[in-house]
Amino acid sequence: MPADVPGLVKAEVFLLRKRSSTWTILSIWLVVTTVFAYAFPYISYRTGSNEFAQSFDSMLPASLVRVMFEGIPFYGGSLVLILGVLSIGSDFGWGTWKTLLTQRPGRSDVFGAKMAALGIVLIPFVVLAFVVGAVASTTIAIIENAAITWPSLASLVEAILAGWLILAVWTAAGVLLAMATRGTAQAIGVGIVWGLAFEGLLSAFASSVSWLAWIVDFLLRANGYSLARALMGASGELSTDGPGTFSGPYVSGGQAAITLGLYLAVFLGVSLWLLRRRDVV
């Protein structure tokens, strides 16, 4: 009997929507975006502190795309990696993989439905982040009686699509880690250490250790920021301050998009291979 693919996807979206972890991660992402992108910098601006200093113009709606991209490859990537881990690893912990594969179609269909559902759920992660940024920047502009100028519609659409791709790759990395470890705790630990520490350290040392530069060119974080920089054009310099600091090395926008696309395909392909080749218990 052919698989009811739309039904499978709908069921998986419903499952993700009902999980408290999905809403918790989304809430943390939106709070982090608001606090680090607008609240702390604006408080520093008003008090004259240099702790979170950045130009006033960067807090206005015209800089929405740049400010959002300063957080998506760092905060956003780390959080959705956890989302990817929980979406797959929890089924190992709860012992529900066997039930899923007994009552539903084959492993490929179930896995494909889960990945499609994750892709759908990532859409509000990106869109709502831009909505929160738009509200915060507009509020600051009104308070300060500053002119409100928005990025073009085309640049916003490109930014949302690029943001979705970056988050999708990090989510797929979480899926692969969960599939490889058949759980959540170890997968989340490895993913966070890789995303927050290892990649950051390699990028920091790349400027002084020349042979590290070519390795950094293929890292997730470097390609995410490179894609962001390419979309922002000639004036798109990213901030060098704050927890999400990244000052290069950068690659071209085309290379970044291709590299991220390949990562997405490889992560999902290896995850499916593991699911098909190994027992689920």
C-alpha positions, -999 to +999 in steps of 0.1 A: +000+000+000+015+034-009+023+057+019+000+086+028+029+111+027+007+142+034-009+124+063+024+114+077+038+149+075+006+163+090+009+139+119+046+147+125+039+185+125+011+179+150+035+159+172+061+187+171+035+213+178+023+194+209+058+189+223+066+215+250+103+214+240+094+229+206+077+259+222+104+262+248+132+264+222+112+288+201+105+310+231+142+310+242+152+319+206+128+349+204+139+361+239+176+358+231+170+376+198+152+405+215+176+408+244+210+406+227+200+422+194+180+452+208+174+454+246+210+453+258+224+474+230+197+500+235+202+501+273+239+506+267+232+534+243+209+552+267+233+548+297+265+555+278+279+520+286+303+503+262+295+468+273+270+462+245+279+492+224+269+494+188+258+521+165+223+536+170+215+530+133+219+493+138+189+493+161+166+508+135+144+489+111+167+496+081+193+473+097+169+445+105+185+420+081+220+425+094+210+423+130+190+391+125+219+375+107+243+382+136+223+358+157+209+331+133+242+312+126+251+313+163+222+314+188+196+301+163+218+273+150+226+260+185+190+260+196+176+243+165+203+217+168+187+207+201+153+207+183+167+182+158+181+160+185+149+159+205+128+152+174+147+120+167+164+111+199+133+112+220+118+084+200+148+062+210+145+072+246+108+065+248+110+033+227+085+046+202+105+040+170+094+003+170+058+014+173+061+040+146+077+015+121+052-012+130+020+009+125+032+031+097+049+027+063+086+020+058+116+037+075+123+060+046+087+073+046+086+079+083+120+096+083+110+118+053+078+128+070+098+138+102+123+158+082+095+176+062+077+184+095+109+198+109+114+219+078+078+233+082+083+240+119+115+260+111+095+285+091+080+302+122+114+301+138+128+324+111+097+345+104+089+352+140+125+362+147+122+388+120+088+399+133+102+403+168+132+423+154+108+445+134+087+453+165+117+459+187+135+482+161+103+501+153+097+506+191+132+521+195+127+543+164+094+557+178+109+563+212+139+581+198+118+599+171+140+584+144+131+578+108+116+544+100+130+529+068+125+492+060+147+469+039+133+460+005+108+432+003+132+412-020+160+415+006+137+403+034+125+373+014+161+364+006+171+368+042+142+346+054+151+319+029+188+320+038+179+320+075+158+289+070+187+271+051+211+279+079+187+267+106+178+236+085+215+226+083+220+229+121+187+210+127+199+182+104+232+181+123+211+175+155+192+147+137+224+130+127+238+132+162+206+118+177+206+090+151+242+081+157+240+081+195+204+068+196+195+093+223+194+129+233+219+137+262+251+127+244+240+142+211+231+176+226+264+176+245+285+169+214+265+194+193+267+223+218+305+218+223+310+217+185+287+246+177+296+270+206+332+261+214+351+241+187+340+260+156+345+293+175+380+284+186+390+272+151+378+305+136+396+325+163+429+308+156+426+308+118+439+344+116+472+334+133+475+298+120+474+300+083+467+263+076+435+264+097+419+289+073+410+263+047+394+241+074+373+270+087+361+277+051+341+244+054+327+249+089+289+255+094+293+287+113+317+302+088+295+294+058+264+306+076+280+340+083+295+341+048+260+336+033+246+363+055+274+387+046+269+381+009+232+389+011+239+421+029+260+435+001+288+459+002+276+475+035+270+442+052+297+441+078+289+419+107+295+429+143+327+419+160+313+422+195+291+400+217+288+362+222+282+356+185+315+372+174+327+362+140+353+381+121+361+356+094+375+340+074+346+344+049+339+326+016+318+337-013+280+337-010+277+310-038+302+287-021+285+292+012+251+283-002+265+252-020+284+241+011+254+244+033+232+226+008+257+198+007+259+196+045+221+194+046+220+165+020+249+146+037+235+150+072+200+137+061+214+110+039+237+096+066+209+098+091+186+078+068+213+053+061+218+047+098+180+043+103+177+018+075+209-002+083+206-005+121+181-018+146+161+009+163+163-005+198 
